[in-house]
Amino acid sequence: MSLVKKVHMIILMEPEKNFEESVEFYKNLGLNPKFHLKGKWAEFEKDGVLIGLAPTEQDLPERRTGVVMEVEDLKNKYEETKASFEFLGEPVEAIHGIMISIKDPGGNIFDLYQPTPEKVKDLARKAAEEGGCQGSCQDCEHAEDETCKDEKAE
């Protein structure tokens, strides 16, 4: 039994001096404003996930939050918005997707991500063609393929 039902909210601390600038940043990023108490609290929503901004008197150094926000057509969105946002580098392609880190006005660093499931499926297919998967076959993308029948029978 899981104690946690779902992620309800992510709260980011924003230095007071950057608070209103950060509110505008998240609006411009495309999150839906839920409410905003000037200088005290701001809350946004995207697909059922709430993101809260809380001001702090502390001057916080840059920090990674571990937040990943999905974006469609990341490379084109990056080109369209790179003058408006502080990106840390350029989009990087990995087998699981395309990612780029971005920093908000308060120094929070998080990632924008475009999944590439077709590449993952291609990798699984190639692994099957080369003799199967590395781990448990039930966890593979090709678990229903012929390549796994012998392993499942054992």
Protein Blocks (a to p, Z undefined) as FASTA:
>chain_A
ZZblbdfbdcddddfklmmmmmmmmmmnopacfbdcehkaccddeehiacdddddfbdcd
dddehiacddehkllmmmmmmmmpccehjddddfkbccdddddfkopacddddddfklmm
mmmmmmmmnnpafbdfklpmklmmmklmmmmmZZ
